[in-house]
Amino acid sequence: REREETACQLKSISPTAFNHLRDLQRLELDSNQLESLPEAAFQ
């Protein structure tokens, strides 16, 4: 559920951010790794 909630949050920021999250999910990164990414990665 945490990953789904994160997806919704990023999708509300921008479609690009949501696409980044999908790419990260393919790599099966855990939520801690997602949180550690710089915000610039989602801009």
N, CA, C, O and CB atoms as a CASP TS submission, in Angstrom:
PFRMAT TS
TARGET T0000
AUTHOR 0000-0000-0000
METHOD Language model
MODEL 1
PARENT N/A
ATOM      1  N   ARG     1       0.834  -1.207   0.000  1.00  0.00           N
ATOM      2  CA  ARG     1       0.000   0.000   0.000  1.00  0.00           C
ATOM      3  C   ARG     1       0.865   1.253   0.000  1.00  0.00           C
ATOM      4  O   ARG     1       0.517   2.250  -0.632  1.00  0.00           O
ATOM      5  CB  ARG     1      -0.941   0.009   1.217  1.00  0.00           C
ATOM      6  N   GLU     2       1.987   1.205   0.704  1.00  0.00           N
ATOM      7  CA  GLU     2       2.859   2.385   0.760  1.00  0.00           C
ATOM      8  C   GLU     2       3.285   2.796  -0.643  1.00  0.00           C
ATOM      9  O   GLU     2       3.321   3.982  -0.969  1.00  0.00           O
ATOM     10  CB  GLU     2       4.102   2.106   1.635  1.00  0.00           C
ATOM     11  N   ARG     3       3.603   1.813  -1.461  1.00  0.00           N
ATOM     12  CA  ARG     3       4.064   2.116  -2.815  1.00  0.00           C
ATOM     13  C   ARG     3       2.935   2.732  -3.636  1.00  0.00           C
ATOM     14  O   ARG     3       3.167   3.642  -4.432  1.00  0.00           O
ATOM     15  CB  ARG     3       4.594   0.842  -3.506  1.00  0.00           C
ATOM     16  N   GLU     4       1.707   2.235  -3.440  1.00  0.00           N
ATOM     17  CA  GLU     4       0.571   2.789  -4.181  1.00  0.00           C
ATOM     18  C   GLU     4       0.299   4.224  -3.748  1.00  0.00           C
ATOM     19  O   GLU     4      -0.004   5.084  -4.576  1.00  0.00           O
ATOM     20  CB  GLU     4      -0.687   1.925  -3.974  1.00  0.00           C
ATOM     21  N   GLU     5       0.409   4.479  -2.442  1.00  0.00           N
ATOM     22  CA  GLU     5       0.175   5.835  -1.942  1.00  0.00           C
ATOM     23  C   GLU     5       1.229   6.780  -2.505  1.00  0.00           C
ATOM     24  O   GLU     5       0.925   7.916  -2.870  1.00  0.00           O
ATOM     25  CB  GLU     5       0.193   5.865  -0.391  1.00  0.00           C
ATOM     26  N   THR     6       2.466   6.304  -2.573  1.00  0.00           N
ATOM     27  CA  THR     6       3.545   7.129  -3.117  1.00  0.00           C
ATOM     28  C   THR     6       3.262   7.438  -4.585  1.00  0.00           C
ATOM     29  O   THR     6       3.495   8.555  -5.048  1.00  0.00           O
ATOM     30  CB  THR     6       4.918   6.418  -2.964  1.00  0.00           C
ATOM     31  N   ALA     7       2.761   6.448  -5.306  1.00  0.00           N
ATOM     32  CA  ALA     7       2.447   6.649  -6.717  1.00  0.00           C
ATOM     33  C   ALA     7       1.404   7.746  -6.882  1.00  0.00           C
ATOM     34  O   ALA     7       1.518   8.591  -7.770  1.00  0.00           O
ATOM     35  CB  ALA     7       1.950   5.342  -7.350  1.00  0.00           C
ATOM     36  N   CYS     8       0.391   7.729  -6.028  1.00  0.00           N
ATOM     37  CA  CYS     8      -0.655   8.749  -6.102  1.00  0.00           C
ATOM     38  C   CYS     8      -0.080  10.125  -5.793  1.00  0.00           C
ATOM     39  O   CYS     8      -0.433  11.110  -6.442  1.00  0.00           O
ATOM     40  CB  CYS     8      -1.802   8.422  -5.130  1.00  0.00           C
ATOM     41  N   GLN     9       0.794  10.192  -4.816  1.00  0.00           N
ATOM     42  CA  GLN     9       1.390  11.474  -4.441  1.00  0.00           C
ATOM     43  C   GLN     9       2.228  12.021  -5.592  1.00  0.00           C
ATOM     44  O   GLN     9       2.141  13.204  -5.920  1.00  0.00           O
ATOM     45  CB  GLN     9       2.254  11.325  -3.170  1.00  0.00           C
ATOM     46  N   LEU    10       3.031  11.170  -6.198  1.00  0.00           N
ATOM     47  CA  LEU    10       3.881  11.621  -7.292  1.00  0.00           C
ATOM     48  C   LEU    10       3.040  11.977  -8.513  1.00  0.00           C
ATOM     49  O   LEU    10       3.341  12.943  -9.215  1.00  0.00           O
ATOM     50  CB  LEU    10       4.914  10.543  -7.651  1.00  0.00           C
ATOM     51  N   LYS    11       2.002  11.212  -8.765  1.00  0.00           N
ATOM     52  CA  LYS    11       1.154  11.481  -9.923  1.00  0.00           C
ATOM     53  C   LYS    11       0.483  12.836  -9.780  1.00  0.00           C
ATOM     54  O   LYS    11       0.226  13.517 -10.773  1.00  0.00           O
ATOM     55  CB  LYS    11       0.098  10.377 -10.093  1.00  0.00           C
ATOM     56  N   SER    12       0.198  13.230  -8.534  1.00  0.00           N
ATOM     57  CA  SER    12      -0.432  14.530  -8.308  1.00  0.00           C
ATOM     58  C   SER    12       0.570  15.654  -8.534  1.00  0.00           C
ATOM     59  O   SER    12       0.184  16.800  -8.766  1.00  0.00           O
ATOM     60  CB  SER    12      -1.013  14.612  -6.886  1.00  0.00           C
ATOM     61  N   ILE    13       1.870  15.322  -8.465  1.00  0.00           N
ATOM     62  CA  ILE    13       2.904  16.336  -8.690  1.00  0.00           C
ATOM     63  C   ILE    13       3.064  16.561 -10.197  1.00  0.00           C
ATOM     64  O   ILE    13       2.992  17.694 -10.673  1.00  0.00           O
ATOM     65  CB  ILE    13       4.267  15.903  -8.044  1.00  0.00           C
ATOM     66  N   SER    14       3.280  15.484 -10.933  1.00  0.00           N
ATOM     67  CA  SER    14       3.425  15.595 -12.380  1.00  0.00           C
ATOM     68  C   SER    14       3.428  14.208 -13.006  1.00  0.00           C
ATOM     69  O   SER    14       3.845  13.241 -12.369  1.00  0.00           O
ATOM     70  CB  SER    14       4.715  16.358 -12.746  1.00  0.00           C
ATOM     71  N   PRO    15       2.966  14.104 -14.250  1.00  0.00           N
ATOM     72  CA  PRO    15       2.979  12.812 -14.944  1.00  0.00           C
ATOM     73  C   PRO    15       4.392  12.267 -15.061  1.00  0.00           C
ATOM     74  O   PRO    15       4.599  11.055 -14.996  1.00  0.00           O
ATOM     75  CB  PRO    15       2.355  12.942 -16.334  1.00  0.00           C
ATOM     76  N   THR    16       5.369  13.158 -15.233  1.00  0.00           N
ATOM     77  CA  THR    16       6.757  12.719 -15.360  1.00  0.00           C
ATOM     78  C   THR    16       7.212  12.018 -14.094  1.00  0.00           C
ATOM     79  O   THR    16       7.899  10.998 -14.148  1.00  0.00           O
ATOM     80  CB  THR    16       7.675  13.905 -15.667  1.00  0.00           C
ATOM     81  N   ALA    17       6.825  12.572 -12.955  1.00  0.00           N
ATOM     82  CA  ALA    17       7.203  11.960 -11.683  1.00  0.00           C
ATOM     83  C   ALA    17       6.597  10.564 -11.573  1.00  0.00           C
ATOM     84  O   ALA    17       7.238   9.634 -11.084  1.00  0.00           O
ATOM     85  CB  ALA    17       6.750  12.841 -10.495  1.00  0.00           C
ATOM     86  N   PHE    18       5.362  10.430 -12.030  1.00  0.00           N
ATOM     87  CA  PHE    18       4.701   9.124 -11.972  1.00  0.00           C
ATOM     88  C   PHE    18       5.433   8.125 -12.860  1.00  0.00           C
ATOM     89  O   PHE    18       5.581   6.958 -12.497  1.00  0.00           O
ATOM     90  CB  PHE    18       3.219   9.240 -12.401  1.00  0.00           C
ATOM     91  N   ASN    19       5.892   8.588 -14.032  1.00  0.00           N
ATOM     92  CA  ASN    19       6.643   7.706 -14.925  1.00  0.00           C
ATOM     93  C   ASN    19       7.948   7.275 -14.282  1.00  0.00           C
ATOM     94  O   ASN    19       8.360   6.122 -14.412  1.00  0.00           O
ATOM     95  CB  ASN    19       6.919   8.398 -16.261  1.00  0.00           C
ATOM     96  N   HIS    20       8.604   8.206 -13.581  1.00  0.00           N
ATOM     97  CA  HIS    20       9.840   7.860 -12.880  1.00  0.00           C
ATOM     98  C   HIS    20       9.567   6.771 -11.855  1.00  0.00           C
ATOM     99  O   HIS    20      10.344   5.827 -11.717  1.00  0.00           O
ATOM    100  CB  HIS    20      10.452   9.104 -12.196  1.00  0.00           C
ATOM    101  N   LEU    21       8.464   6.906 -11.140  1.00  0.00           N
ATOM    102  CA  LEU    21       8.138   5.922 -10.110  1.00  0.00           C
ATOM    103  C   LEU    21       7.911   4.552 -10.745  1.00  0.00           C
ATOM    104  O   LEU    21       8.352   3.539 -10.202  1.00  0.00           O
ATOM    105  CB  LEU    21       6.890   6.360  -9.313  1.00  0.00           C
ATOM    106  N   ARG    22       7.236   4.512 -11.878  1.00  0.00           N
ATOM    107  CA  ARG    22       7.004   3.225 -12.546  1.00  0.00           C
ATOM    108  C   ARG    22       8.334   2.594 -12.934  1.00  0.00           C
ATOM    109  O   ARG    22       8.509   1.382 -12.803  1.00  0.00           O
ATOM    110  CB  ARG    22       6.108   3.405 -13.798  1.00  0.00           C
ATOM    111  N   ASP    23       9.272   3.409 -13.412  1.00  0.00           N
ATOM    112  CA  ASP    23      10.585   2.877 -13.775  1.00  0.00           C
ATOM    113  C   ASP    23      11.283   2.315 -12.540  1.00  0.00           C
ATOM    114  O   ASP    23      11.919   1.263 -12.596  1.00  0.00           O
ATOM    115  CB  ASP    23      11.456   3.970 -14.435  1.00  0.00           C
ATOM    116  N   LEU    24      11.155   3.028 -11.430  1.00  0.00           N
ATOM    117  CA  LEU    24      11.784   2.571 -10.194  1.00  0.00           C
ATOM    118  C   LEU    24      11.140   1.271  -9.717  1.00  0.00           C
ATOM    119  O   LEU    24      11.824   0.390  -9.196  1.00  0.00           O
ATOM    120  CB  LEU    24      11.681   3.652  -9.103  1.00  0.00           C
ATOM    121  N   GLN    25       9.841   1.155  -9.893  1.00  0.00           N
ATOM    122  CA  GLN    25       9.150  -0.068  -9.474  1.00  0.00           C
ATOM    123  C   GLN    25       9.643  -1.257 -10.291  1.00  0.00           C
ATOM    124  O   GLN    25       9.723  -2.374  -9.779  1.00  0.00           O
ATOM    125  CB  GLN    25       7.620   0.088  -9.625  1.00  0.00           C
ATOM    126  N   ARG    26       9.974  -1.020 -11.557  1.00  0.00           N
ATOM    127  CA  ARG    26      10.492  -2.114 -12.379  1.00  0.00           C
ATOM    128  C   ARG    26      11.804  -2.624 -11.800  1.00  0.00           C
ATOM    129  O   ARG    26      12.120  -3.810 -11.896  1.00  0.00           O
ATOM    130  CB  ARG    26      10.691  -1.656 -13.842  1.00  0.00           C
ATOM    131  N   LEU    27      12.559  -1.719 -11.201  1.00  0.00           N
ATOM    132  CA  LEU    27      13.827  -2.105 -10.586  1.00  0.00           C
ATOM    133  C   LEU    27      13.608  -2.671  -9.192  1.00  0.00           C
ATOM    134  O   LEU    27      14.550  -3.109  -8.532  1.00  0.00           O
ATOM    135  CB  LEU    27      14.777  -0.909 -10.523  1.00  0.00           C
ATOM    136  N   GLU    28      12.353  -2.656  -8.752  1.00  0.00           N
ATOM    137  CA  GLU    28      11.975  -3.215  -7.457  1.00  0.00           C
ATOM    138  C   GLU    28      12.721  -2.554  -6.302  1.00  0.00           C
ATOM    139  O   GLU    28      13.150  -3.219  -5.359  1.00  0.00           O
ATOM    140  CB  GLU    28      12.231  -4.707  -7.443  1.00  0.00           C
ATOM    141  N   LEU    29      12.865  -1.243  -6.393  1.00  0.00           N
ATOM    142  CA  LEU    29      13.465  -0.521  -5.274  1.00  0.00           C
ATOM    143  C   LEU    29      12.438  -0.434  -4.151  1.00  0.00           C
ATOM    144  O   LEU    29      11.237  -0.336  -4.401  1.00  0.00           O
ATOM    145  CB  LEU    29      13.945   0.904  -5.708  1.00  0.00           C
ATOM    146  N   ASP    30      12.919  -0.469  -2.926  1.00  0.00           N
ATOM    147  CA  ASP    30      11.964  -0.376  -1.823  1.00  0.00           C
ATOM    148  C   ASP    30      11.665   1.084  -1.515  1.00  0.00           C
ATOM    149  O   ASP    30      12.314   1.986  -2.044  1.00  0.00           O
ATOM    150  CB  ASP    30      12.505  -1.091  -0.567  1.00  0.00           C
ATOM    151  N   SER    31      10.684   1.305  -0.663  1.00  0.00           N
ATOM    152  CA  SER    31      10.235   2.665  -0.379  1.00  0.00           C
ATOM    153  C   SER    31      11.349   3.513   0.222  1.00  0.00           C
ATOM    154  O   SER    31      11.410   4.716  -0.029  1.00  0.00           O
ATOM    155  CB  SER    31       9.040   2.638   0.562  1.00  0.00           C
ATOM    156  N   ASN    32      12.225   2.911   1.005  1.00  0.00           N
ATOM    157  CA  ASN    32      13.318   3.678   1.598  1.00  0.00           C
ATOM    158  C   ASN    32      14.233   4.239   0.520  1.00  0.00           C
ATOM    159  O   ASN    32      14.691   5.377   0.626  1.00  0.00           O
ATOM    160  CB  ASN    32      14.119   2.807   2.570  1.00  0.00           C
ATOM    161  N   GLN    33      14.503   3.455  -0.510  1.00  0.00           N
ATOM    162  CA  GLN    33      15.355   3.926  -1.594  1.00  0.00           C
ATOM    163  C   GLN    33      14.656   5.031  -2.378  1.00  0.00           C
ATOM    164  O   GLN    33      15.300   5.984  -2.817  1.00  0.00           O
ATOM    165  CB  GLN    33      15.734   2.766  -2.527  1.00  0.00           C
ATOM    166  N   LEU    34      13.340   4.909  -2.556  1.00  0.00           N
ATOM    167  CA  LEU    34      12.601   5.948  -3.264  1.00  0.00           C
ATOM    168  C   LEU    34      12.670   7.256  -2.499  1.00  0.00           C
ATOM    169  O   LEU    34      12.848   8.322  -3.088  1.00  0.00           O
ATOM    170  CB  LEU    34      11.140   5.529  -3.474  1.00  0.00           C
ATOM    171  N   GLU    35      12.527   7.171  -1.175  1.00  0.00           N
ATOM    172  CA  GLU    35      12.537   8.379  -0.356  1.00  0.00           C
ATOM    173  C   GLU    35      13.911   9.033  -0.355  1.00  0.00           C
ATOM    174  O   GLU    35      14.019  10.246  -0.178  1.00  0.00           O
ATOM    175  CB  GLU    35      12.111   8.056   1.073  1.00  0.00           C
ATOM    176  N   SER    36      14.969   8.235  -0.553  1.00  0.00           N
ATOM    177  CA  SER    36      16.326   8.774  -0.491  1.00  0.00           C
ATOM    178  C   SER    36      16.733   9.476  -1.787  1.00  0.00           C
ATOM    179  O   SER    36      17.753  10.165  -1.833  1.00  0.00           O
ATOM    180  CB  SER    36      17.309   7.660  -0.183  1.00  0.00           C
ATOM    181  N   LEU    37      15.926   9.298  -2.844  1.00  0.00           N
ATOM    182  CA  LEU    37      16.259   9.942  -4.113  1.00  0.00           C
ATOM    183  C   LEU    37      16.092  11.458  -4.014  1.00  0.00           C
ATOM    184  O   LEU    37      15.209  11.949  -3.312  1.00  0.00           O
ATOM    185  CB  LEU    37      15.380   9.384  -5.244  1.00  0.00           C
ATOM    186  N   PRO    38      16.950  12.190  -4.723  1.00  0.00           N
ATOM    187  CA  PRO    38      16.825  13.654  -4.711  1.00  0.00           C
ATOM    188  C   PRO    38      15.533  14.088  -5.395  1.00  0.00           C
ATOM    189  O   PRO    38      15.065  13.441  -6.332  1.00  0.00           O
ATOM    190  CB  PRO    38      18.039  14.310  -5.406  1.00  0.00           C
ATOM    191  N   GLU    39      14.969  15.181  -4.919  1.00  0.00           N
ATOM    192  CA  GLU    39      13.711  15.660  -5.502  1.00  0.00           C
ATOM    193  C   GLU    39      13.885  16.004  -6.978  1.00  0.00           C
ATOM    194  O   GLU    39      12.929  15.936  -7.750  1.00  0.00           O
ATOM    195  CB  GLU    39      13.198  16.888  -4.734  1.00  0.00           C
ATOM    196  N   ALA    40      15.095  16.369  -7.368  1.00  0.00           N
ATOM    197  CA  ALA    40      15.355  16.735  -8.759  1.00  0.00           C
ATOM    198  C   ALA    40      15.028  15.579  -9.700  1.00  0.00           C
ATOM    199  O   ALA    40      14.695  15.803 -10.864  1.00  0.00           O
ATOM    200  CB  ALA    40      16.817  17.160  -8.934  1.00  0.00           C
ATOM    201  N   ALA    41      15.119  14.367  -9.212  1.00  0.00           N
ATOM    202  CA  ALA    41      14.855  13.204 -10.051  1.00  0.00           C
ATOM    203  C   ALA    41      13.392  13.142 -10.472  1.00  0.00           C
ATOM    204  O   ALA    41      13.046  12.474 -11.446  1.00  0.00           O
ATOM    205  CB  ALA    41      15.242  11.927  -9.319  1.00  0.00           C
ATOM    206  N   PHE    42      12.535  13.844  -9.728  1.00  0.00           N
ATOM    207  CA  PHE    42      11.101  13.783 -10.027  1.00  0.00           C
ATOM    208  C   PHE    42      10.592  15.064 -10.678  1.00  0.00           C
ATOM    209  O   PHE    42       9.383  15.267 -10.789  1.00  0.00           O
ATOM    210  CB  PHE    42      10.314  13.511  -8.756  1.00  0.00           C
ATOM    211  N   GLN    43      11.503  15.922 -11.105  1.00  0.00           N
ATOM    212  CA  GLN    43      11.076  17.175 -11.729  1.00  0.00           C
ATOM    213  C   GLN    43      11.074  17.041 -13.245  1.00  0.00           C
ATOM    214  O   GLN    43      10.742  17.995 -13.948  1.00  0.00           O
ATOM    215  CB  GLN    43      11.991  18.335 -11.300  1.00  0.00           C
TER
END
